[in-house]
Amino acid sequence: MEFKRLLALFALALFLFGCSGVPLNPREKGVLWGGGLGAAGGALIGAATGSPGTGALIGGGAGALAGGLIGDYQMGQEVRSYRHARLARRHRGQYARRHRYDLVE
């Protein structure tokens, strides 16, 4: 009984303090969403075959992996887009100075 109480207290502390702080990046969001959806889908499929716990574990792991890969791709796209925009601004300024144009934004 004492172990269950300690485990419940730990879960409550993790819930209260683990969700505060900086916002999640796309990779972390992908892992979270993928793991949750995969666990739910795995539990449904596992319930049909007679072992929902095993289905939830397998589905959660596979979903977290897939979500992490998708989130990592999205995060890379954001970084590339930012770098491209920064490079375009720099080149626009160099062109304007070379040809004596005024930069108006």
C-alpha positions in Angstrom: 0.0 0.0 0.0 2.9 2.4 0.8 4.4 1.8 -2.6 1.2 2.6 -4.4 0.9 5.9 -2.4 4.5 6.8 -3.2 4.0 6.0 -6.9 0.8 8.1 -7.0 2.6 11.0 -5.3 5.5 10.7 -7.8 3.1 10.7 -10.7 1.3 13.8 -9.4 4.6 15.6 -8.9 5.7 14.7 -12.4 2.4 15.9 -13.8 2.5 19.2 -12.0 6.1 20.1 -12.5 7.0 18.3 -15.7 4.6 20.3 -17.8 5.8 23.7 -16.8 8.6 25.7 -18.4 9.5 26.4 -22.0 7.2 25.3 -24.8 7.8 22.0 -26.6 9.7 22.1 -29.9 8.2 20.2 -32.9 10.2 17.1 -32.3 9.0 16.8 -28.7 5.4 17.5 -29.7 5.7 14.8 -32.4 7.0 12.2 -29.9 4.2 13.1 -27.4 1.4 13.0 -29.9 2.7 10.0 -31.7 3.2 8.0 -28.5 -0.3 8.9 -27.2 -2.1 8.1 -30.4 0.0 5.0 -31.0 -0.7 3.7 -27.5 -4.5 4.3 -27.9 -4.5 2.6 -31.3 -2.4 -0.2 -30.0 -4.7 -0.7 -27.0 -7.7 -0.9 -29.3 -6.1 -3.4 -31.6 -4.7 -5.3 -28.6 -8.1 -5.5 -27.0 -9.5 -7.2 -30.0 -6.8 -9.8 -29.9 -6.9 -10.2 -26.1 -3.9 -8.3 -24.8 -4.5 -4.5 -24.7 -1.5 -3.8 -22.5 1.0 -5.3 -25.0 -0.8 -3.6 -27.9 -0.5 -0.2 -26.1 3.2 -0.7 -25.4 4.0 -1.7 -28.9 1.7 1.0 -30.4 3.1 3.7 -28.1 6.7 2.9 -28.9 6.0 2.8 -32.6 3.9 6.0 -32.5 6.5 7.8 -30.5 9.2 6.8 -33.0 7.1 7.9 -36.0 6.1 11.1 -34.3 9.6 11.9 -33.4 10.8 11.4 -37.0 8.0 13.6 -38.3 8.7 16.3 -35.7 12.4 16.2 -36.5 11.6 16.7 -40.2 9.3 19.7 -39.4 12.0 21.2 -37.1 14.6 20.9 -39.9 12.2 22.6 -42.3 11.8 25.5 -39.9 15.5 25.9 -39.5 16.1 25.8 -43.3 13.4 28.3 -43.8 14.9 30.6 -41.2 18.3 30.3 -42.7 17.0 31.0 -46.2 15.2 34.1 -45.1 18.2 35.4 -43.3 20.4 34.8 -46.3 17.9 36.5 -48.6 17.8 39.6 -46.4 21.6 39.7 -46.3 21.9 39.5 -50.1 19.2 42.0 -50.7 21.1 44.5 -48.5 24.4 43.8 -50.4 22.7 44.3 -53.8 21.1 47.5 -52.7 24.4 49.0 -51.4 26.2 47.9 -54.5 23.6 49.6 -56.8 22.8 52.4 -54.4 19.2 51.6 -53.8 17.4 52.6 -50.7 16.2 49.8 -48.6 12.5 50.4 -47.8 10.6 47.7 -45.8 
